């Protein structure tokens, strides 16, 4: 038979076991699902929680943090019947621990399969070139389709990201050749546009130069004309002044005799110059009558004086 001390030790140990079984500390960002008699009872929040041993049990433990899920690579067929190897990653978070425990037997497998089937459906409606241009559209389409179904599993799909899109090697080579041809085309177009702009610049420069030259020539002609006009005016003014001086000198005593002498000298000098510069000499019909010529000139001078 057990003595009192042995019984007390047994009772103490049972008490310790009961306390250890009844006290549960749930970590932050975790949720534990408690079943009582095999039925859902409660969801334990982070912190200290008390349960009844042998009546309640911790059936499921869930992490409430954002979880990355690698979606296995798969082959998708595009709208233009091209095979495309697609690899992606899915980010989700458990929002309802009870539904995550009882809504699906394996919510991770369900999300993975749904992501793959949705991805094949979305890519099947797009051509190959569009799949590279509209990754964001593909990601949003997958998230929208999965999130609607995952709500029943207590899961919130946050985002889906395509890690890699790999077309067949032949298609990849053809795309590279197309890209090279497009770049060469753009280079040729740029070169031709550069040459065209060069010719335009040269033509504009030549036109501006011609305009500037014509403006310069025009200004030079105007300046020359103005210079000649000024010179003519100056000569005329000087001639007029000289004539006025001569007229004044004639009116003075002895002026007429000086004019007679000057006219005679110029007459003789003119004939002597003609004899030096040319073999043919033009002489008046009455060469000996020089005095009559001088008298005629003086008569003109006198008539001008009277007028």
Protein Blocks (a to p, Z undefined) as FASTA:
>chain_A
ZZfklmmmmmmmmmmmmmmmmpccddehiacdddeehiafbdcdedjddddehkbccfbd
cdfbdcdddddddddddfkopacddddddddddfblklmmmmpmblmlmmmmmmmmmmmm
mmmmpcfklmmmmmmmmmmmmmmmmmmmmmmnopacfbdcdfbdcddfklmmmmmmmmmm
mmmmmmmmmmmmmmmmmmmmmmmmmmmmmmmmmmmmmmmmmmmmmmmmmmmmmmmmmmmm
mmmmmmmmmmpghklmmmmmmmmmmmmmmmmmmmmmpmbdcddfblmlmmlmmmmmmmmm
mmmmmZZ
